[in-house]
Amino acid sequence: MTLAGALDRALGLVREVTDFPEPGVLFRDLTPVLADRDAFRAVVDALAATVPPDVDAVVALEARGFLFGAALAAVHGHGVVPIRKPGKLPAVADRVTYDLEYGTATLELPADAVRPGQRVVVVDDVLATGGTLAAAAGLLTRAGAEVVGAAVVLEIAALGGRARAGLPVRALRVV
């Protein structure tokens, strides 16, 4: 099977869950993709092809972004920097609170994980309103990193997240 065919099969496994995490939200659940070894491999290979060759590190966003980001970093031979929810890191360099489509959230950057001038790509599972990507990019920029772009599995175009993210986004599928 071609990479395109394998990716189509993989993305066909994405489950839509209505009214989660609250009424009116249509959640895209990538768990079936993660659980299927061939699907997961197809997605990781396709994401790997979107990363510029001069990137120094992969930054992965909690929580599903960790899974894709770590695999992507391993493929490219890079380190992976996890951006976490509050209370998960023993040493925090910076934090930011931002709006989501259904509330607010806070992210924290681990201390000493990003060097000034380091070129990074941010990885997450789904781009919705763009708040999480924008918040992560702000943390990384304040730490002196150069955010060269973001890679996501799915982008929900109707929510306008690409414009809000404020950085180049490569999505494997736009829905």
NUDO-958237 format. One record per residue: residue number from 0; x, y, z of N, C-alpha, C in turn; residue in one letter. Coordinates in pm, 1 decimal. Layout:
<pts>
+-------+----------+----------+----------+----------+----------+----------+----------+----------+----------+-------+
! kolnu !      nc1 !      nc2 !      nc3 !     cac1 !     cac2 !     cac3 !      cc1 !      cc2 !      cc3 ! dokol !
+-------+----------+----------+----------+----------+----------+----------+----------+----------+----------+-------+
!   NUM !        X !        Y !        Z !        X !        Y !        Z !        X !        Y !        Z !     A !
...
+-------+----------+----------+----------+----------+----------+----------+----------+----------+----------+-------+
</pts>
This chain:
<pts>
+-------+----------+----------+----------+----------+----------+----------+----------+----------+----------+-------+
! kolnu !      nc1 !      nc2 !      nc3 !     cac1 !     cac2 !     cac3 !      cc1 !      cc2 !      cc3 ! dokol !
+-------+----------+----------+----------+----------+----------+----------+----------+----------+----------+-------+
!     0 !     84.2 !   -118.0 !      0.0 !      0.0 !      0.0 !      0.0 !     88.9 !    124.5 !      0.0 !     M !
!     1 !     49.3 !    225.4 !    -72.6 !    125.2 !    350.4 !    -77.7 !    109.9 !    426.1 !     54.3 !     T !
!     2 !    200.9 !    521.5 !     77.1 !    190.9 !    603.6 !    197.5 !     57.7 !    678.8 !    199.2 !     L !
!     3 !     16.1 !    730.7 !     83.5 !   -110.8 !    803.8 !     77.6 !   -227.7 !    711.8 !    112.2 !     A !
!     4 !   -225.7 !    589.4 !     60.2 !   -332.2 !    494.0 !     90.8 !   -332.0 !    453.6 !    236.5 !     G !
!     5 !   -213.0 !    432.5 !    291.6 !   -201.9 !    396.5 !    432.9 !   -249.4 !    511.2 !    521.1 !     A !
!     6 !   -217.0 !    635.1 !    481.7 !   -260.6 !    751.0 !    559.6 !   -412.5 !    766.7 !    552.6 !     L !
!     7 !   -470.2 !    748.5 !    434.9 !   -616.7 !    756.0 !    423.0 !   -683.5 !    652.1 !    512.5 !     D !
!     8 !   -630.5 !    529.7 !    511.1 !   -684.2 !    423.6 !    596.7 !   -672.3 !    463.7 !    743.6 !     R !
!     9 !   -555.1 !    515.1 !    782.2 !   -531.0 !    554.3 !    920.8 !   -627.2 !    663.8 !    964.3 !     A !
!    10 !   -642.2 !    766.3 !    883.7 !   -727.2 !    878.4 !    922.3 !   -874.6 !    841.6 !    917.9 !     L !
!    11 !   -906.6 !    736.4 !    845.0 !  -1042.9 !    684.2 !    845.9 !  -1080.8 !    621.0 !    979.3 !     G !
!    12 !   -982.6 !    593.3 !   1062.1 !  -1007.6 !    535.6 !   1194.5 !  -1044.3 !    640.2 !   1300.3 !     L !
!    13 !  -1024.9 !    767.8 !   1269.4 !  -1055.7 !    872.8 !   1366.4 !  -1204.6 !    866.0 !   1402.4 !     V !
!    14 !  -1231.3 !    862.3 !   1531.2 !  -1368.9 !    852.1 !   1580.7 !  -1419.1 !    991.5 !   1617.5 !     R !
!    15 !  -1542.8 !   1021.4 !   1579.1 !  -1605.9 !   1147.3 !   1618.1 !  -1698.5 !   1121.1 !   1736.1 !     E !
!    16 !  -1679.9 !   1199.1 !   1842.7 !  -1758.9 !   1183.0 !   1964.6 !  -1835.7 !   1313.1 !   1987.0 !     V !
!    17 !  -1967.4 !   1304.3 !   1982.0 !  -2048.8 !   1424.5 !   2000.4 !  -2060.3 !   1460.1 !   2148.7 !     T !
!    18 !  -2073.7 !   1589.5 !   2171.4 !  -2095.5 !   1643.8 !   2305.4 !  -1987.3 !   1604.8 !   2405.7 !     D !
!    19 !  -1862.6 !   1602.6 !   2360.2 !  -1749.7 !   1575.0 !   2450.8 !  -1641.0 !   1678.0 !   2424.6 !     F !
!    20 !  -1587.3 !   1741.8 !   2525.6 !  -1605.7 !   1719.1 !   2668.7 !  -1726.6 !   1791.2 !   2727.5 !     P !
!    21 !  -1802.9 !   1859.9 !   2641.8 !  -1925.4 !   1924.9 !   2690.0 !  -2022.2 !   1935.7 !   2574.1 !     E !
!    22 !  -2149.5 !   1962.6 !   2601.4 !  -2249.5 !   1971.1 !   2494.9 !  -2210.5 !   2071.1 !   2386.3 !     P !
!    23 !  -2231.0 !   2030.6 !   2262.2 !  -2203.1 !   2116.2 !   2148.1 !  -2065.4 !   2098.4 !   2086.5 !     G !
!    24 !  -1977.6 !   2023.6 !   2151.0 !  -1842.3 !   2001.3 !   2099.7 !  -1837.6 !   1866.3 !   2030.1 !     V !
!    25 !  -1780.7 !   1863.9 !   1909.4 !  -1756.2 !   1739.2 !   1836.8 !  -1607.6 !   1707.5 !   1850.5 !     L !
!    26 !  -1576.4 !   1606.1 !   1931.3 !  -1438.9 !   1569.2 !   1963.7 !  -1387.3 !   1469.9 !   1859.9 !     F !
!    27 !  -1265.2 !   1493.2 !   1810.8 !  -1200.0 !   1398.0 !   1720.2 !  -1106.8 !   1311.8 !   1803.4 !     R !
!    28 !  -1140.3 !   1183.4 !   1816.5 !  -1065.5 !   1089.2 !   1899.2 !   -970.1 !   1008.7 !   1812.3 !     D !
!    29 !   -840.5 !   1027.8 !   1833.7 !   -738.8 !    956.4 !   1757.3 !   -694.3 !    826.0 !   1823.5 !     L !
!    30 !   -759.4 !    785.9 !   1932.1 !   -721.7 !    662.2 !   1999.5 !   -721.5 !    542.0 !   1905.6 !     T !
!    31 !   -821.1 !    524.8 !   1818.0 !   -815.5 !    410.1 !   1726.4 !   -693.6 !    413.4 !   1632.9 !     P !
!    32 !   -648.1 !    530.5 !   1596.7 !   -527.5 !    543.9 !   1513.8 !   -405.1 !    500.9 !   1593.7 !     V !
!    33 !   -397.1 !    547.5 !   1716.6 !   -283.9 !    513.4 !   1803.1 !   -278.6 !    363.1 !   1832.4 !     L !
!    34 !   -393.5 !    300.5 !   1843.8 !   -400.5 !    159.4 !   1880.6 !   -368.4 !     64.8 !   1764.9 !     A !
!    35 !   -370.9 !    115.0 !   1644.8 !   -346.0 !     32.3 !   1526.0 !   -203.3 !     58.3 !   1477.7 !     D !
!    36 !   -116.9 !    -41.6 !   1487.2 !     25.4 !    -20.1 !   1458.2 !     50.3 !     33.6 !   1317.8 !     R !
!    37 !    -21.8 !    -17.4 !   1218.4 !     -0.8 !     30.3 !   1081.8 !    -50.6 !    173.2 !   1063.9 !     D !
!    38 !   -162.5 !    203.8 !   1125.8 !   -217.3 !    339.1 !   1117.3 !   -125.3 !    438.5 !   1186.7 !     A !
!    39 !    -80.3 !    402.2 !   1306.8 !     10.1 !    489.8 !   1381.0 !    137.0 !    514.1 !   1300.3 !     F !
!    40 !    192.8 !    410.1 !   1242.7 !    315.5 !    423.8 !   1162.5 !    292.2 !    514.4 !   1041.6 !     R !
!    41 !    177.9 !    498.6 !    974.9 !    147.7 !    582.4 !    858.8 !    139.4 !    729.6 !    897.5 !     A !
!    42 !     76.3 !    758.1 !   1011.2 !     63.4 !    896.2 !   1057.0 !    200.1 !    952.7 !   1095.6 !     V !
!    43 !    279.8 !    874.7 !   1166.7 !    412.7 !    922.0 !   1206.1 !    498.9 !    946.8 !   1081.6 !     V !
!    44 !    495.5 !    856.4 !    985.6 !    573.2 !    876.1 !    862.6 !    528.9 !   1002.0 !    788.2 !     D !
!    45 !    398.1 !   1022.6 !    780.3 !    346.6 !   1140.8 !    710.5 !    383.3 !   1268.9 !    786.0 !     A !
!    46 !    374.3 !   1267.0 !    918.7 !    415.6 !   1384.6 !    997.1 !    565.0 !   1410.7 !    979.5 !     L !
!    47 !    644.7 !   1304.0 !    978.6 !    789.8 !   1319.1 !    964.2 !    825.2 !   1389.7 !    834.4 !     A !
!    48 !    747.8 !   1365.0 !    731.2 !    773.6 !   1428.1 !    601.6 !    744.2 !   1578.0 !    602.6 !     A !
!    49 !    672.7 !   1627.3 !    703.6 !    639.4 !   1770.1 !    709.2 !    742.9 !   1852.6 !    784.1 !     T !
!    50 !    836.2 !   1787.1 !    852.4 !    932.3 !   1859.0 !    936.7 !   1050.1 !   1909.4 !    853.4 !     V !
!    51 !   1078.3 !   2038.5 !    859.9 !   1193.4 !   2093.0 !    786.9 !   1323.6 !   2026.3 !    832.7 !     P !
!    52 !   1420.9 !   2014.5 !    744.0 !   1543.7 !   1942.1 !    777.9 !   1632.8 !   2011.7 !    882.1 !     P !
!    53 !   1616.0 !   2141.3 !    902.0 !   1705.3 !   2214.1 !    991.6 !   1646.0 !   2237.4 !   1130.6 !     D !
!    54 !   1551.2 !   2154.2 !   1170.9 !   1490.7 !   2164.1 !   1303.4 !   1583.5 !   2099.2 !   1405.2 !     V !
!    55 !   1594.2 !   2159.8 !   1522.6 !   1679.5 !   2108.2 !   1629.7 !   1605.6 !   2020.8 !   1729.6 !     D !
!    56 !   1475.2 !   2046.2 !   1748.7 !   1398.7 !   1971.2 !   1848.6 !   1251.2 !   1971.1 !   1812.1 !     A !
!    57 !   1182.2 !   1870.6 !   1865.0 !   1037.5 !   1859.6 !   1850.8 !    975.4 !   1896.1 !   1985.5 !     V !
!    58 !    876.4 !   1983.4 !   1982.6 !    803.7 !   2021.9 !   2103.1 !    666.1 !   1956.6 !   2095.0 !     V !
!    59 !    632.0 !   1876.7 !   2195.1 !    506.6 !   1802.4 !   2194.6 !    412.5 !   1857.5 !   2300.4 !     A !
!    60 !    285.1 !   1871.8 !   2262.1 !    185.6 !   1930.6 !   2351.6 !    103.8 !   1822.9 !   2421.8 !     L !
!    61 !     82.9 !   1844.7 !   2550.2 !      5.5 !   1749.2 !   2630.7 !   -136.3 !   1742.1 !   2575.6 !     E !
!    62 !   -191.2 !   1626.5 !   2566.7 !   -135.4 !   1497.6 !   2601.7 !   -111.7 !   1413.3 !   2476.3 !     A !
!    63 !   -206.4 !   1412.0 !   2383.9 !   -188.0 !   1327.0 !   2265.2 !    -72.4 !   1372.9 !   2178.4 !     R !
!    64 !    -38.8 !   1499.1 !   2184.6 !     77.5 !   1547.7 !   2110.9 !    206.0 !   1480.6 !   2155.9 !     G !
!    65 !    210.2 !   1436.2 !   2283.8 !    328.5 !   1364.3 !   2333.2 !    353.2 !   1239.0 !   2250.9 !     F !
!    66 !    248.0 !   1166.1 !   2221.0 !    261.2 !   1038.3 !   2151.1 !    315.8 !   1057.7 !   2010.4 !     L !
!    67 !    257.7 !   1153.6 !   1938.4 !    303.9 !   1179.5 !   1801.8 !    439.2 !   1250.1 !   1802.5 !     F !
!    68 !    457.1 !   1343.6 !   1894.7 !    582.1 !   1419.1 !   1900.9 !    701.8 !   1332.9 !   1935.2 !     G !
!    69 !    687.0 !   1242.5 !   2030.5 !    798.1 !   1155.2 !   2067.9 !    836.9 !   1063.8 !   1952.2 !     A !
!    70 !    737.8 !   1008.4 !   1884.7 !    766.6 !    922.2 !   1769.5 !    835.0 !   1001.8 !   1658.8 !     A !
!    71 !    786.6 !   1121.9 !   1635.4 !    844.6 !   1207.9 !   1532.4 !    988.5 !   1245.1 !   1565.7 !     L !
!    72 !   1014.1 !   1277.9 !   1690.8 !   1150.8 !   1310.2 !   1733.2 !   1242.7 !   1190.0 !   1713.5 !     A !
!    73 !   1195.0 !   1070.8 !   1746.2 !   1276.2 !    949.9 !   1729.1 !   1308.6 !    926.0 !   1582.2 !     A !
!    74 !   1212.6 !    947.3 !   1494.3 !   1234.7 !    928.5 !   1350.9 !   1344.4 !   1022.2 !   1300.1 !     V !
!    75 !   1342.5 !   1145.2 !   1348.4 !   1438.3 !   1245.9 !   1302.2 !   1567.8 !   1250.9 !   1383.5 !     H !
!    76 !   1573.7 !   1177.7 !   1492.4 !   1692.9 !   1180.5 !   1576.6 !   1704.7 !   1307.0 !   1659.2 !     G !
!    77 !   1591.5 !   1364.3 !   1697.4 !   1588.3 !   1485.9 !   1779.1 !   1544.7 !   1453.1 !   1921.1 !     H !
!    78 !   1565.3 !   1548.2 !   2009.5 !   1505.6 !   1539.9 !   2140.4 !   1361.4 !   1586.4 !   2132.5 !     G !
!    79 !   1287.1 !   1555.1 !   2237.8 !   1148.0 !   1598.8 !   2243.9 !   1128.3 !   1678.2 !   2372.7 !     V !
!    80 !   1063.1 !   1792.9 !   2360.3 !   1035.4 !   1880.6 !   2473.8 !    885.4 !   1875.8 !   2500.8 !     V !
!    81 !    844.9 !   1826.2 !   2617.6 !    701.9 !   1822.5 !   2648.4 !    654.6 !   1953.6 !   2709.8 !     P !
!    82 !    551.0 !   2011.1 !   2652.6 !    485.3 !   2126.0 !   2714.7 !    366.4 !   2067.7 !   2790.0 !     I !
!    83 !    361.7 !   2097.4 !   2922.6 !    271.7 !   2026.5 !   3013.1 !    163.5 !   2115.6 !   3071.9 !     R !
!    84 !     62.9 !   2048.5 !   3126.6 !    -38.2 !   2115.7 !   3206.6 !     23.0 !   2145.9 !   3343.4 !     K !
!    85 !    -34.8 !   2240.0 !   3418.2 !     22.9 !   2279.6 !   3547.9 !     33.5 !   2163.0 !   3646.7 !     P !
!    86 !    138.8 !   2169.9 !   3727.2 !    157.3 !   2073.6 !   3834.1 !    224.6 !   1944.0 !   3792.8 !     G !
!    87 !    269.6 !   1934.4 !   3669.1 !    330.5 !   1811.1 !   3618.5 !    482.3 !   1818.8 !   3609.7 !     K !
!    88 !    537.1 !   1939.3 !   3616.1 !    680.9 !   1958.5 !   3599.1 !    747.8 !   1996.0 !   3730.3 !     L !
!    89 !    865.5 !   1941.8 !   3758.8 !    936.9 !   1979.1 !   3881.3 !   1003.6 !   2116.2 !   3872.2 !     P !
!    90 !   1035.2 !   2160.4 !   3750.0 !   1098.8 !   2291.2 !   3730.6 !   1036.5 !   2355.8 !   3606.8 !     A !
!    91 !    982.0 !   2475.3 !   3625.0 !    907.6 !   2543.0 !   3519.1 !    981.3 !   2669.4 !   3477.5 !     V !
!    92 !   1003.2 !   2684.3 !   3346.6 !   1067.1 !   2804.6 !   3293.8 !    966.3 !   2917.5 !   3276.7 !     A !
!    93 !    845.1 !   2882.8 !   3232.5 !    745.2 !   2984.6 !   3202.6 !    609.5 !   2915.4 !   3192.4 !     D !
!    94 !    503.7 !   2993.8 !   3205.4 !    368.1 !   2939.8 !   3191.5 !    280.5 !   3042.8 !   3123.1 !     R !
!    95 !    171.4 !   2994.1 !   3063.5 !     75.6 !   3082.0 !   2997.4 !    -64.3 !   3023.5 !   3014.6 !     V !
!    96 !   -162.1 !   3113.2 !   3038.3 !   -303.1 !   3073.8 !   3042.7 !   -369.9 !   3133.6 !   2919.9 !     T !
!    97 !   -457.2 !   3055.4 !   2856.3 !   -517.1 !   3096.8 !   2729.2 !   -659.2 !   3041.9 !   2719.7 !     Y !
!    98 !   -735.0 !   3093.0 !   2621.8 !   -873.5 !   3051.3 !   2601.5 !   -881.1 !   2933.0 !   2506.4 !     D !
!    99 !   -970.0 !   2839.9 !   2538.9 !  -1005.4 !   2727.9 !   2452.8 !  -1144.9 !   2752.3 !   2396.7 !     L !
!   100 !  -1188.9 !   2663.7 !   2308.1 !  -1324.1 !   2679.8 !   2256.3 !  -1427.4 !   2655.0 !   2365.6 !     E !
!   101 !  -1388.8 !   2583.2 !   2473.7 !  -1483.4 !   2552.9 !   2580.8 !  -1424.5 !   2579.0 !   2719.3 !     Y !
!   102 !  -1349.3 !   2687.9 !   2734.4 !  -1294.8 !   2723.1 !   2865.2 !  -1157.2 !   2784.6 !   2854.2 !     G !
!   103 !  -1077.3 !   2767.6 !   2958.5 !   -939.4 !   2815.4 !   2958.7 !   -847.4 !   2700.1 !   2996.8 !     T !
!   104 !   -720.0 !   2717.3 !   2965.3 !   -619.2 !   2617.4 !   3000.5 !   -488.0 !   2689.0 !   3028.2 !     A !
!   105 !   -398.0 !   2618.3 !   3092.9 !   -264.3 !   2670.4 !   3120.9 !   -162.9 !   2567.2 !   3074.6 !     T !
!   106 !    -54.6 !   2615.8 !   3015.7 !     57.0 !   2530.6 !   2974.4 !    184.6 !   2579.1 !   3041.4 !     L !
!   107 !    276.1 !   2484.5 !   3066.0 !    404.6 !   2518.6 !   3125.4 !    518.1 !   2460.6 !   3041.3 !     E !
!   108 !    624.3 !   2538.8 !   3030.6 !    745.6 !   2498.4 !   2960.8 !    847.3 !   2452.5 !   3064.5 !     L !
!   109 !    905.0 !   2332.4 !   3047.0 !   1004.2 !   2287.3 !   3144.5 !   1129.3 !   2375.6 !   3142.2 !     P !
!   110 !   1187.3 !   2392.4 !   3258.8 !   1311.2 !   2470.1 !   3270.0 !   1424.4 !   2397.5 !   3198.3 !     A !
!   111 !   1510.6 !   2473.7 !   3134.0 !   1633.0 !   2423.5 !   3071.0 !   1610.2 !   2322.0 !   2958.8 !     D !
!   112 !   1491.3 !   2320.7 !   2899.3 !   1463.0 !   2224.3 !   2792.2 !   1481.7 !   2284.3 !   2653.6 !     A !
!   113 !   1474.7 !   2417.7 !   2645.0 !   1487.5 !   2486.7 !   2516.3 !   1599.7 !   2588.5 !   2528.2 !     V !
!   114 !   1687.8 !   2588.9 !   2430.5 !   1799.3 !   2684.8 !   2427.5 !   1766.7 !   2802.8 !   2336.1 !     R !
!   115 !   1812.9 !   2922.1 !   2369.6 !   1795.2 !   3036.0 !   2279.5 !   1855.4 !   3004.5 !   2142.2 !     P !
!   116 !   1781.0 !   3039.8 !   2038.4 !   1826.4 !   3016.5 !   1901.3 !   1791.8 !   2879.3 !   1847.1 !     G !
!   117 !   1745.6 !   2790.5 !   1931.1 !   1709.3 !   2655.6 !   1887.1 !   1586.4 !   2663.5 !   1796.4 !     Q !
!   118 !   1592.9 !   2590.8 !   1684.8 !   1481.3 !   2585.1 !   1589.9 !   1393.1 !   2465.8 !   1625.8 !     R !
!   119 !   1264.1 !   2493.5 !   1650.4 !   1174.3 !   2388.4 !   1695.7 !   1048.2 !   2382.0 !   1610.2 !     V !
!   120 !    989.9 !   2263.1 !   1607.0 !    859.0 !   2242.6 !   1547.1 !    767.4 !   2190.7 !   1657.6 !     V !
!   121 !    644.4 !   2239.9 !   1659.7 !    546.6 !   2201.9 !   1761.4 !    454.6 !   2095.7 !   1701.9 !     V !
!   122 !    428.4 !   1990.3 !   1779.5 !    344.8 !   1880.3 !   1731.6 !    226.0 !   1861.2 !   1824.9 !     V !
!   123 !    107.7 !   1845.5 !   1762.8 !    -12.9 !   1814.4 !   1838.6 !   -102.2 !   1725.5 !   1753.3 !     D !
!   124 !   -208.0 !   1676.0 !   1813.0 !   -296.8 !   1587.0 !   1738.6 !   -395.9 !   1664.8 !   1652.8 !     D !
!   125 !   -468.2 !   1759.5 !   1713.6 !   -574.6 !   1831.1 !   1643.4 !   -557.0 !   1981.3 !   1660.3 !     V !
!   126 !   -571.2 !   2053.4 !   1550.3 !   -575.7 !   2199.9 !   1553.9 !   -722.0 !   2240.3 !   1546.4 !     L !
!   127 !   -772.0 !   2300.2 !   1654.5 !   -910.7 !   2346.1 !   1658.4 !   -911.6 !   2498.8 !   1649.9 !     A !
!   128 !   -918.5 !   2566.2 !   1762.8 !   -926.1 !   2713.2 !   1762.1 !   -788.9 !   2779.5 !   1752.5 !     T !
!   129 !   -682.0 !   2703.1 !   1770.2 !   -547.0 !   2757.1 !   1759.7 !   -489.9 !   2812.5 !   1888.0 !     G !
!   130 !   -569.0 !   2814.0 !   1993.9 !   -521.8 !   2870.3 !   2119.5 !   -404.2 !   2795.9 !   2179.1 !     G !
!   131 !   -407.8 !   2664.5 !   2173.7 !   -299.1 !   2585.6 !   2231.7 !   -169.9 !   2606.4 !   2154.4 !     T !
!   132 !   -176.5 !   2604.2 !   2021.7 !    -55.6 !   2628.0 !   1941.1 !     -2.1 !   2768.9 !   1963.7 !     L !
!   133 !    -89.8 !   2867.4 !   1967.1 !    -45.2 !   3005.3 !   1988.8 !     20.2 !   3020.3 !   2125.9 !     A !
!   134 !    -39.1 !   2958.3 !   2227.5 !     17.0 !   2965.6 !   2362.9 !    154.2 !   2899.7 !   2367.6 !     A !
!   135 !    166.5 !   2781.6 !   2307.2 !    294.8 !   2710.9 !   2304.7 !    399.2 !   2792.5 !   2229.9 !     A !
!   136 !    362.0 !   2849.3 !   2116.8 !    456.3 !   2930.1 !   2039.1 !    503.1 !   3050.5 !   2119.7 !     A !
!   137 !    412.9 !   3111.0 !   2196.1 !    450.9 !   3224.1 !   2280.3 !    550.8 !   3184.6 !   2388.0 !     G !
!   138 !    526.5 !   3071.8 !   2453.5 !    620.7 !   3022.8 !   2554.5 !    758.9 !   2999.5 !   2493.7 !     L !
!   139 !    760.8 !   2934.6 !   2378.6 !    887.6 !   2900.4 !   2313.4 !    961.4 !   3024.9 !   2265.7 !     L !
!   140 !    887.7 !   3120.5 !   2212.6 !    949.4 !   3244.9 !   2165.7 !   1008.5 !   3322.6 !   2283.2 !     T !
!   141 !    936.0 !   3329.4 !   2393.5 !    988.7 !   3397.5 !   2512.1 !   1113.6 !   3328.7 !   2565.7 !     R !
!   142 !   1126.0 !   3198.6 !   2541.8 !   1245.3 !   3124.3 !   2585.3 !   1361.0 !   3140.9 !   2487.6 !     A !
!   143 !   1336.5 !   3211.9 !   2376.0 !   1442.1 !   3237.2 !   2278.9 !   1448.5 !   3138.8 !   2164.1 !     G !
!   144 !   1355.8 !   3043.5 !   2159.3 !   1354.7 !   2947.3 !   2048.7 !   1294.1 !   3011.5 !   1924.8 !     A !
!   145 !   1327.9 !   2956.3 !   1810.5 !   1266.1 !   2996.4 !   1684.4 !   1166.7 !   2887.3 !   1646.4 !     E !
!   146 !   1038.8 !   2921.1 !   1651.6 !    934.1 !   2824.8 !   1617.7 !    914.7 !   2828.6 !   1466.4 !     V !
!   147 !    957.8 !   2722.6 !   1398.8 !    952.9 !   2721.1 !   1252.3 !    819.3 !   2672.7 !   1198.5 !     V !
!   148 !    735.4 !   2617.4 !   1283.8 !    603.9 !   2573.6 !   1239.9 !    545.5 !   2470.6 !   1332.9 !     G !
!   149 !    429.9 !   2420.5 !   1290.7 !    359.6 !   2318.6 !   1367.2 !    315.5 !   2207.9 !   1273.4 !     A !
!   150 !    308.4 !   2087.5 !   1327.8 !    257.4 !   1971.7 !   1254.3 !    145.0 !   1911.2 !   1336.5 !     A !
!   151 !     30.5 !   1890.1 !   1272.2 !    -84.7 !   1830.7 !   1338.2 !   -141.5 !   1720.5 !   1250.2 !     V !
!   152 !   -211.3 !   1629.2 !   1313.3 !   -274.1 !   1521.0 !   1237.5 !   -399.3 !   1574.0 !   1168.5 !     V !
!   153 !   -486.7 !   1640.0 !   1244.0 !   -611.8 !   1693.3 !   1189.8 !   -623.8 !   1842.5 !   1217.8 !     L !
!   154 !   -683.0 !   1912.8 !   1123.0 !   -716.4 !   2053.6 !   1142.2 !   -865.4 !   2070.4 !   1116.6 !     E !
!   155 !   -934.2 !   2132.9 !   1210.8 !  -1076.6 !   2161.1 !   1195.4 !  -1087.3 !   2303.3 !   1140.1 !     I !
!   156 !  -1098.9 !   2313.8 !   1008.6 !  -1088.5 !   2442.3 !    939.2 !  -1193.9 !   2543.1 !    982.8 !     A !
!   157 !  -1315.8 !   2498.5 !   1010.2 !  -1424.7 !   2589.8 !   1043.6 !  -1398.1 !   2670.1 !   1170.5 !     A !
!   158 !  -1306.9 !   2623.0 !   1254.9 !  -1278.8 !   2693.7 !   1380.7 !  -1170.6 !   2800.8 !   1366.2 !     L !
!   159 !  -1107.2 !   2810.0 !   1249.5 !  -1012.5 !   2918.1 !   1222.5 !   -883.6 !   2915.0 !   1300.9 !     G !
!   160 !   -843.0 !   2800.6 !   1347.9 !   -724.6 !   2789.8 !   1432.1 !   -594.2 !   2823.9 !   1364.7 !     G !
!   161 !   -584.6 !   2800.0 !   1236.2 !   -459.8 !   2828.3 !   1163.3 !   -425.0 !   2976.4 !   1174.1 !     R !
!   162 !   -521.9 !   3062.9 !   1155.9 !   -496.1 !   3207.4 !   1164.3 !   -457.0 !   3248.4 !   1305.6 !     A !
!   163 !   -523.2 !   3192.0 !   1405.0 !   -493.7 !   3228.0 !   1543.9 !   -358.4 !   3175.2 !   1588.2 !     R !
!   164 !   -318.4 !   3058.4 !   1536.7 !   -190.8 !   2997.8 !   1577.3 !    -74.2 !   3090.2 !   1544.4 !     A !
!   165 !    -83.3 !   3162.4 !   1433.8 !     19.2 !   3260.3 !   1399.2 !    152.1 !   3201.0 !   1356.0 !     G !
!   166 !    152.0 !   3078.5 !   1306.9 !    274.1 !   3017.2 !   1255.9 !    236.0 !   2918.9 !   1145.3 !     L !
!   167 !    334.3 !   2883.1 !   1062.2 !    302.6 !   2786.4 !    955.5 !    257.0 !   2652.9 !   1014.9 !     P !
!   168 !    145.7 !   2602.4 !    964.5 !     90.2 !   2476.5 !   1013.1 !     83.4 !   2377.4 !    897.6 !     V !
!   169 !    131.1 !   2256.6 !    924.6 !    119.1 !   2147.5 !    828.0 !     24.0 !   2045.2 !    889.9 !     R !
!   170 !    -90.7 !   2024.6 !    826.1 !   -191.2 !   1929.9 !    874.3 !   -200.1 !   1813.7 !    775.8 !     A !
!   171 !   -208.1 !   1693.1 !    830.4 !   -221.2 !   1576.6 !    744.2 !   -358.7 !   1570.4 !    679.5 !     L !
!   172 !   -459.3 !   1618.5 !    750.4 !   -594.6 !   1625.4 !    694.3 !   -665.9 !   1745.6 !    751.7 !     R !
!   173 !   -738.7 !   1815.3 !    664.7 !   -821.3 !   1929.3 !    706.1 !   -966.2 !   1884.4 !    692.8 !     V !
!   174 !  -1041.6 !   1899.0 !    803.1 !  -1182.2 !   1860.4 !    801.7 !  -1269.6 !   1981.5 !    829.6 !     V !
+-------+----------+----------+----------+----------+----------+----------+----------+----------+----------+-------+
</pts>
